[in-house]
Amino acid sequence: MTTSTRRPVRDDREGPAAVKSWSGRSGLAKVDLYTRVTAYMLLWTSVFVLALLLLTRPVRHEAPLLLVVVAPLLNLTNGILCHRFLRRAMDTYLKPGTAFPPREVLPAAAVTAATTGAVLLEAATADLTGLLPGMLAAALVPFLAGHCLIHSIRAVALHQALLMGVLAVLVPLTGRGAGQTFASVLTVAFLTGWLAVTVRLSLWVLGVVFELREARDVQARLAVAEERLRFGRDLHDILGRNLSVIALKSELAVQLARRERPEAVDQMIEVQRIAQESQREVRDVVRGYREADLRVELEGARGVLGAAGIDCAVESPGLDLPDEIQAALGWVVRETTTNVLRHGDARRCAIVVREEEDRVLLTVENDGVRPDGGGVRGDGGPRAAGGGGRSRAGTGLVGLRERLAAVGGTLDAGPGDGGTFRVTALIPVPRTGVTR
């Protein structure tokens, strides 16, 4: 079977064992669930409609008893097999590159053909005037819902045309005239064509949503990789130059020492000085890599979240804070922003910095709550870009609490008002140290 040629996307759907409430699902999981349930509802609505039509008075009183008994059983079997077929067809469509084996299609196709045949036989023995088009469409819809996903659009259109041709031959055999045959075939073509477009378009939209999530994750990974490259370039610029000088002066010192020249000591003293200077410069680079400026982080959060389609409101009056407090709060902003992007599914995020008596308060609140902890994970979470301190500093809530504890602050995280998730950082500051 042919499949779509779209780029593979990450499978981020909820597993069958994960039974969660609607509010406990992420936005992506909600879209996935809604799309699948809609497709299943189309399938089972058709089965239900056909079951009702098979119980109408003309069928019960005019059709042979065998057909009256067998047709509903075939209809139910058709729904069960086509439900399984549709589920696998949707999985295949969302994971391009995996072929759909013909043996998975044959059972559903066979029982659909049998159900359609039973409907035609009943139409030949009972007066189904006005009911036949709906009964034929209801018999075909369960199978065609999955069929339209495992073939290309051109193949689906060709198969639909062939199917209408077969019906145009079979319907007159039930005693219908040309006008009734044409009306029946046209009705079935419209209903099944509408179904194919609806299901295919819905799954295409779901695939695009998965690709957008994958693109966001790739963007986050690229940002981390870019920061690592910058850090590596800084270290290379410092160590590369100084190590070259150290190697040169060490070689010169060796030559002078072999000649018992007193200048060898001077050269080694210079080597020692350069090594100490290199050590200091490396420390400065690492310190700058680990430190975070509050103002820069707030602007960065606004820009990054805005680029991700999240409405970010930042409220930060002019607070003159000590450098160590600004760095600690900057890390809170950096970590929570990263986790809003990677672990939540937020549409809005509010970051507020304000003074309360002799302390400064930072709150980061978003509406992307998840069952595993919302915007920030309590198990350590991923390392933010630029993280990497000792004892897991810079990772999740544990690292943030360690950083805030170093300046006498505290960190709380949990559900907020209106189904949001809120992270609150509180640091005591002398009144003279904060000005509006």
C-alpha positions in Angstrom: 0.0 0.0 0.0 1.2 3.5 -0.7 1.5 6.0 2.1 2.0 9.7 2.4 5.4 11.2 1.8 5.4 13.7 4.6 8.4 14.0 6.8 8.2 11.7 9.9 7.2 13.4 13.0 7.6 12.5 16.6 4.9 10.3 18.2 3.8 12.5 21.1 0.3 11.0 21.5 -1.0 9.5 24.7 -0.4 5.8 25.0 -3.4 3.4 25.3 -2.5 2.7 28.9 -2.5 6.4 29.8 -6.1 7.2 30.7 -6.3 10.9 31.4 -9.0 13.4 31.8 -9.5 16.1 29.1 -8.1 18.8 31.4 -5.1 16.7 32.2 -3.9 16.4 28.6 -1.6 18.7 26.8 -2.9 20.8 23.8 -1.2 18.4 21.4 -2.8 15.4 23.0 -6.2 17.1 23.0 -6.0 17.8 19.2 -4.9 14.2 18.7 -7.7 12.8 20.8 -10.3 15.1 19.2 -9.3 14.1 15.7 -9.3 10.4 16.4 -12.6 10.4 18.3 -14.2 12.4 15.4 -13.1 9.8 12.9 -14.4 7.0 15.1 -17.7 8.8 15.6 -18.1 9.1 11.8 -17.5 5.4 11.5 -19.9 4.3 14.3 -22.5 6.8 13.3 -22.7 5.1 10.0 -22.9 1.7 11.6 -25.7 3.0 13.9 -27.6 4.6 11.0 -27.4 1.4 8.9 -28.6 -0.7 11.9 -31.7 1.5 12.2 -32.4 1.3 8.5 -32.1 -2.5 8.6 -34.8 -2.5 11.2 -37.3 -0.5 9.2 -40.7 -2.1 8.4 -40.1 -2.9 4.7 -36.9 -4.8 5.5 -38.5 -6.8 8.4 -41.7 -7.7 6.5 -40.5 -8.1 2.9 -36.9 -9.2 3.0 -36.0 -12.9 3.5 -35.6 -13.9 7.2 -32.0 -15.0 6.6 -31.1 -11.5 5.3 -33.0 -9.8 8.2 -30.8 -11.8 10.6 -27.5 -11.8 8.8 -27.4 -8.2 7.6 -27.3 -6.6 11.2 -24.6 -9.1 12.2 -22.5 -8.2 9.1 -23.0 -4.5 9.9 -21.8 -4.9 13.5 -18.8 -7.0 12.3 -18.1 -4.4 9.7 -17.9 -1.7 12.4 -15.6 -3.7 14.6 -13.1 -4.7 11.9 -13.2 -1.2 10.2 -12.6 0.4 13.6 -9.4 -1.6 13.9 -8.5 -0.8 10.3 -9.1 2.9 10.8 -6.9 3.0 13.9 -4.0 1.4 12.1 -4.6 3.6 9.0 -4.3 6.7 11.2 -1.1 5.5 12.8 0.3 4.7 9.4 -0.6 8.1 8.0 1.0 9.9 11.0 4.2 7.8 10.7 5.1 7.9 7.0 7.6 5.4 5.7 5.8 2.4 7.2 3.9 0.3 4.7 0.4 -0.8 5.4 0.3 -4.6 4.8 -2.5 -5.9 2.5 -3.5 -8.6 5.0 -4.6 -5.8 7.3 -7.0 -4.5 4.6 -8.5 -7.7 3.4 -10.7 -8.6 6.4 -12.3 -5.1 6.6 -12.7 -4.9 2.8 -14.3 -8.4 2.7 -16.9 -7.7 5.4 -17.7 -4.3 3.9 -18.3 -6.0 0.5 -20.5 -8.6 2.3 -22.5 -5.9 4.1 -23.0 -3.9 0.9 -24.1 -7.1 -0.9 -26.6 -7.8 1.8 -28.0 -4.3 1.4 -28.4 -4.8 -2.3 -30.1 -8.1 -1.8 -32.5 -6.6 0.6 -33.2 -3.8 -2.0 -34.0 -6.5 -4.5 -36.5 -8.2 -2.3 -38.0 -5.3 -0.3 -39.3 -1.8 -1.2 -36.4 0.4 -0.1 -37.4 3.5 -2.1 -35.6 6.5 -0.6 -33.6 4.3 1.8 -31.1 2.6 -0.6 -28.7 5.5 -1.1 -28.3 6.1 2.7 -28.0 2.4 3.4 -25.3 1.9 0.7 -23.3 5.0 2.0 -23.6 3.8 5.6 -22.3 0.3 4.6 -19.3 1.8 2.8 -18.3 4.7 5.1 -16.6 2.6 7.8 -14.1 1.0 5.4 -13.6 4.2 3.3 -12.7 6.2 6.4 -9.5 4.2 6.7 -9.0 3.5 3.0 -8.6 7.3 2.2 -5.5 7.4 4.6 -3.4 4.6 3.2 -3.4 5.6 -0.4 -2.4 8.8 -2.3 -5.1 11.3 -3.2 -5.0 10.2 -6.8 -5.4 6.6 -5.9 -8.3 7.3 -3.6 -10.1 9.3 -6.3 -9.5 6.5 -8.8 -10.8 3.8 -6.3 -13.9 6.0 -5.6 -14.6 6.3 -9.3 -14.3 2.5 -9.8 -16.6 1.9 -6.8 -19.2 4.2 -8.2 -19.0 2.4 -11.5 -19.6 -1.0 -9.8 -22.6 0.4 -8.0 -23.9 1.8 -11.3 -23.9 -1.7 -12.6 -25.3 -3.4 -9.4 -28.0 -1.0 -8.4 -30.1 -1.6 -11.6 -30.1 -5.3 -10.8 -32.3 -4.5 -7.7 -35.1 -3.3 -10.0 -34.2 0.4 -10.0 -34.6 2.5 -13.1 -32.0 4.7 -14.6 -33.1 7.8 -12.6 -33.1 6.0 -9.3 -29.8 4.4 -10.1 -28.2 7.8 -11.0 -29.6 9.4 -7.8 -28.4 6.5 -5.6 -24.9 6.5 -7.1 -24.6 10.3 -7.0 -25.7 10.4 -3.3 -23.2 7.6 -2.3 -20.5 9.4 -4.3 -21.2 12.7 -2.5 -21.3 11.1 1.0 -18.2 9.0 0.7 -16.3 11.8 -1.1 -17.2 14.2 1.7 -16.0 11.6 4.2 -12.7 11.0 2.5 -12.0 14.8 2.4 -13.0 15.3 6.0 -10.9 12.4 7.4 -7.9 13.1 5.3 -7.9 16.8 5.9 -8.3 16.3 9.7 -5.4 13.9 9.8 -3.3 16.2 7.7 -3.9 19.0 10.2 -3.0 16.7 13.0 0.3 15.8 11.2 1.1 19.5 10.8 0.5 20.0 14.5 3.0 17.2 15.3 5.5 18.8 12.9 5.2 22.2 14.5 5.9 20.5 17.9 8.9 18.8 16.5 10.1 22.1 15.0 9.8 23.8 18.3 11.8 21.0 20.0 14.5 21.2 17.3 14.6 25.0 17.7 15.2 24.5 21.5 18.0 21.9 20.8 19.6 24.2 18.3 19.6 27.1 20.8 21.4 24.8 23.3 23.8 23.7 20.7 24.5 27.2 19.6 25.2 28.3 23.2 27.6 25.3 23.7 29.4 26.3 20.5 29.8 29.9 21.7 31.2 28.6 25.0 33.6 26.3 23.2 34.8 29.2 20.9 35.4 31.4 24.0 37.5 28.6 25.6 39.3 27.9 22.4 40.2 31.6 21.9 41.6 31.8 25.5 43.3 28.5 25.9 44.5 28.2 22.3 46.5 31.4 22.4 47.8 31.0 25.9 48.8 27.3 25.5 50.7 28.2 22.4 52.6 30.9 24.3 53.3 28.4 27.2 54.5 25.8 24.8 56.9 28.2 23.1 58.3 29.7 26.3 58.6 26.2 27.9 60.7 25.0 24.9 62.8 28.2 25.1 63.3 27.5 28.9 64.4 24.0 28.2 67.0 25.2 25.7 68.3 27.8 28.1 68.4 25.3 30.9 70.5 23.0 28.8 73.0 25.8 28.3 72.8 26.6 32.0 71.7 30.1 31.3 69.9 32.0 34.1 67.3 33.3 31.7 65.6 29.9 31.9 64.2 30.8 35.3 62.7 34.0 34.0 61.0 32.1 31.1 59.5 29.6 33.6 58.3 32.4 35.8 56.6 33.8 32.7 55.1 30.4 31.9 53.7 30.3 35.4 52.2 33.7 35.1 50.6 32.9 31.8 49.2 29.6 33.2 47.7 31.5 36.2 46.3 34.2 33.9 44.7 31.4 31.7 43.1 29.9 34.7 41.7 33.2 35.8 40.3 33.9 32.3 38.7 30.4 32.1 37.0 31.1 35.4 35.8 34.4 34.1 34.3 32.7 31.0 32.6 30.0 33.0 31.3 32.5 35.6 29.9 34.6 32.8 28.4 31.5 31.2 26.7 30.5 34.4 25.5 33.9 35.6 22.2 35.4 34.3 21.3 39.0 34.2 17.7 39.7 35.2 16.9 42.4 32.7 18.5 40.4 29.8 16.6 37.3 30.9 13.3 39.1 31.0 13.7 40.5 27.6 14.9 37.1 26.3 11.9 35.4 27.8 9.6 37.9 26.1 11.2 37.3 22.8 11.5 33.5 22.9 8.0 33.0 24.2 6.6 35.4 21.7 8.4 33.6 18.9 6.8 30.4 20.1 3.3 31.9 19.8 2.9 32.4 23.6 1.6 35.7 24.8 4.2 36.8 27.3 3.4 39.8 29.6 6.4 41.1 31.6 5.9 43.5 34.5 9.2 44.7 36.0 9.6 48.2 37.5 13.0 49.7 37.9 14.5 47.7 40.8 18.1 48.3 41.8 19.1 44.9 43.1 22.5 43.5 44.1 24.3 41.5 41.4 23.9 38.1 43.2 20.2 38.6 43.6 19.7 39.6 40.0 21.7 36.6 38.9 19.5 34.3 41.0 16.3 35.8 39.7 17.6 35.7 36.2 18.2 32.0 36.5 14.6 31.5 37.7 13.4 33.3 34.6 15.7 31.3 32.3 14.8 27.9 33.8 11.0 28.6 33.9 11.0 30.0 30.4 12.8 26.9 29.1 10.3 24.6 30.8 7.3 26.5 29.6 8.5 25.9 26.1 9.5 22.2 26.6 7.1 20.8 29.2 4.0 22.9 29.1 1.5 23.8 26.4 1.0 27.4 27.3 -0.9 30.1 25.4 -0.2 32.8 28.0 2.6 33.5 30.4 3.0 36.3 32.9 6.3 37.3 34.5 6.1 39.8 37.4 8.9 41.3 39.5 7.9 43.5 42.4 9.0 44.7 45.8 7.1 43.6 48.9 8.4 45.2 52.1 12.0 44.1 52.6 12.0 41.4 49.9 11.7 41.1 46.1 9.1 38.7 44.6 9.3 37.1 41.2 6.3 35.1 39.8 6.2 33.2 36.6 2.7 32.0 35.8 1.5 30.1 32.7 -1.6 28.3 31.6 0.2 25.3 30.1 -0.5 22.9 33.0 0.4 19.3 32.6 -0.1 16.3 34.8 3.6 15.9 35.4 4.0 19.3 37.0 3.0 21.9 34.5 5.6 24.4 33.2 8.4 23.3 35.5 9.2 19.8 36.5 10.1 18.9 40.0 12.3 16.0 39.1 15.1 18.1 38.0 13.9 18.8 34.5 16.2 19.4 31.6 19.3 21.5 31.9 18.8 24.9 30.7 21.0 26.5 28.1 23.9 27.7 30.0 23.4 25.4 32.9 26.0 23.2 34.4 26.8 24.2 37.9 27.9 21.8 40.6 25.6 19.5 42.4 23.0 19.8 39.6 22.8 23.5 40.0 21.0 24.9 37.0 18.6 21.9 36.6 15.0 22.1 37.4 13.5 23.1 40.8 16.4 21.5 42.7 19.0 23.8 41.0 16.8 26.9 41.4 16.3 26.3 45.1 20.0 25.9 45.6 20.7 29.1 43.8 18.1 31.0 45.8 19.1 29.5 49.1 22.6 30.9 48.5 21.1 34.4 48.7 18.6 33.5 51.4 15.7 33.1 49.1 13.0 30.5 48.6 11.2 28.9 45.7 7.6 27.6 45.5 5.9 25.9 42.5 2.4 24.6 42.1 -1.0 25.2 40.7 -2.2 28.8 40.5 -5.6 30.4 40.1 -7.8 29.4 37.1 -5.9 26.2 36.2 -2.5 27.8 35.8 0.9 26.8 37.1 2.9 29.3 39.1 6.6 29.5 40.2 7.3 32.0 42.9 10.8 33.1 44.0 11.2 35.2 47.1 14.4 36.8 48.2 14.9 39.2 51.2 16.5 42.5 50.3 17.4 45.3 52.7 15.0 48.3 52.2 17.9 50.5 51.2 18.8 48.1 48.5 15.6 48.4 46.5 14.4 51.6 44.9 11.4 52.3 42.7 
